[in-house]
Amino acid sequence: MRSYRSVGAIESSAFARLPELHEAVEASGVDLDRTRTGWDHARAAGWLLILSAPLVLPLLVILAVKHEDAEFWLHGANGLICGAHIALRAAEWRRTRTTGPRATAQEVALAAFEAVFATVSAGLVAVAAVVTPWPGRWLLCAGPVAVATVCVVSIRVARQAAGRGVPTSLRPAYEEVVARVAELDEPDRTAVRANLELALERLADAGVISRPRLDEARPARLGSPARRLWALERSPARQAR
């Protein structure tokens, strides 16, 4: 195990008596080994695709009316887009009401456009239902109407969150640790520092980390020893040895 991982585990345990800070330190430690994979990029692209997909709903409805032989598949695609977008918006509401962050101004503007496009789509389906003998087309209005509704709700949720001061992006885990450590009163800070020093000494005595590594970790401010070792182990000078 690399030195920073051992120190990170000890550092996290030193904050065990402060649950929220303990969780933040653990999250900061996980971030040290996190790299964006192809799956992460694909998931981000999929999220963006589903978020903006309602903009094509009017086009799908027009194509479905013009090409009766492909109508089933086009309405099916319409339904899938509506269902996926509704699920995404529901997840967005839950995120905003719990851990945050709220939608950005650009995302709110996109939701407004999508509400308009979905409403237009519902209107086109309604017109098609009037001019054709197939009354079942009225049921196809449900998807676009639901999308328009959830987009309007998303705008409202975002505005309410803005009024509560919810940020538009999550603070990185390490920044969260730094901010929370700065809020500690002196007795808590002293107790955590003492626990951490004792644990680091025991690691060195057990041979888990070397004394030079211990000396490198000690100057770091509270909440930062593992990150300091992580940076040192990846420095060009260290890698060249």
N, C-alpha and C positions, 0 to 999 in steps of 0.2 A: 504494500500500500504506500502511495506517495505520502510525504511528510504532511502536506497541506490537508490531506484527507483525514489523517489521524488527529491533527490539530483541530480541524473543523468539527469532528465528532465531539472532542473534549470541549471545544468552545460552545457548542450547542448545549451540552449538558450543564455547563456553568450557568446558563440562563433558565434552567428548568423551573426555578421558583417564580419566573415571570412568563406565564404561558404565551402571551401574545408576542413578546420579544423572542421567546424560544422558537416559535414557529417561523418568525421572520429570519432568524439566524439560520435555521435549517433550510429554508427556501434559498437564502443567499448561497449556502454551501452547494446546493444542487445546481445552481446556476453556473458554478465554476466549471463543471464538466459537461454543460449542455451546449450542443452545437446544432445548428439548423440542418435537418436532413431533407432529402427529397420529399419525404412524406409531409414535413412541415410546410414546405413551399406549395405542395399540391393542395393541402388543406386550406391554406390562405387563398390560393387561386379559386378553389371551389366555393369558399365563403363569399368572395367578391362576385363570383358568377351568379350565385343564388341571390345575393343582395341586389344586384342590378337587373336580374332577369325579368321582372315585371314590365320593364320598358318595351319588351318585344310582344307583350300580350295583344295589343291591337293588331299588329302585323299577322300574328297567328290566326286571329279571328277572321281577318279579311281573306287570308289564304284558304281558310276552311270553307268560307262561303263561296269562293271562286272555284275551288277544286273539290267537288263533292266526292270524288274517288279517294281523296286523301283526308277527308273531313274527320274520320274517326281518329286517325293518328295525330292530326293537328290539335284536335280538342283534347286528346290524351296528353300531349305535350303541355298544353295549356293547363290542364289539371295538375300535372306533376310540378310545374313551375309554381302554381298557386300553393299547393301543399307544402313544398319545400320552403317557400318564402314565409308562409305563416309560421312554420316550425322555427325558422331562423329568428323571426321577430319575437316569438314567445321566449326563446332562449335569451334574446337581447334584453327583454323586460326583466327576466329573472336576474341576469347579470347586473343590470343597473340598480335593481332594488336590493341586492345583497352586497356583492364585493365590488361592484363598479367595473369598468368605468362607464360613463354615459356616452351617448352618441355625439360625434363631433358636429359642428355646424354644417359641414359638407354632407354628412350622412343624414342630417335632418332635412336638408334641401332635397337630397335624393329621395327621401321618403315622401316628400310633398309631390315631387314629379311622379313618383310611382303611384300615388293615390289618384292623381289625375289620369294617368295612362290606364290604370285598372278600371276606373270609372268609365272611361271611353270604351274600353273593351266590353264592359257589361252592357253599355248602350248599344254597341254594335250587335252583340248577341241578341239583345231584346228586339232590335229591328229585324234581324234575320228570322227570329221566331214569329214575328208578325206577318212577314211576307212569304213565309213558306208554310206548307200544311203540317209540318212536324212540330206539334206542341211541346214535345220533350225538350226542345231547345231552351225553353225558359229555365230549366234546371241548371243549364250551363252558366247562367248569370251568377250563380252562387259563389263560384271560385273568385272571379274578379272583384265582386262586391266584398267578399271576405278580405281579400288582399288590400283593397282600398281602406277598409275599416282598420285593419291592423297597422297600416302605415300611419293613419291619423292618430291612433293610440300611441304609436312609437314616438310621434312628434310631441305628444302631450307628456309622455313619460320622460323624454329627454329634457323638456322645459322644466318640469317639476324637479328633476335631478339637478339641473343647473341652478335652480333656486335654492337647493339644499347645499350647494357648493361641491357636488360630486365632480371630480376631475374627468377630463375626456380621455385620459390614458392612465394606466396603472404605473405607480412609481416602481422603478426597478427594486428588486429584493434588497440589494445592498444599500441603496439610498434609504429604504424603509428602516433598515437596521440602524444606520447612522442617525436618522431622525429620532428614532425611539430611544437610542442610547443617550442622545443629547437631552432627552426629557427626564432621564432617571435622576432621582435625588441622590445626594452624596452617600447616605448609608447603603442604598441598593448598589450603587456603583462600586463602593469599596468591597462589599460582600461578594459581588460577582468577580471582581478583579482578584480577590483572595482565593476564591474557589478555582479560578482559571489558573492562577500561578501554581497552586498546589497540584492540580491535575497535570499540568505541563511538566512539573518536576518529576512526578511519578512516571510519566511517559518516557522521559529521558533516563530515569533510573532503570526502567524496564528494558531499555534499549530499543523502544519503538521508534523514537526519533533521536538523532544525535545531538550532542551538546551544541555544535555549531548551528544546527537548525533551530534549537531552542533559543539561542542568543539572537538569531535573526527574527524570530517571531515576537520576542518580548517588547521591542520598541513600538510595535503597532498599537494604535489606539484600540480601546475596547470595541469588540465586534469586528476587528480587522485582521487578527493574526493569521488565520487560514488564507485569507485573500493575499496577504503580504507574501507568504511562502509560495502560493500559487504563482504570483507574478515573478518572484525571484527564480523559481524553477523553470520558468519559460523565457527568462531573459536571454538574449543572444550570447552574453558572456558565459552564462551557466551552461547553455546548450553546447557551446564549443568545447567544453572540457571533456 
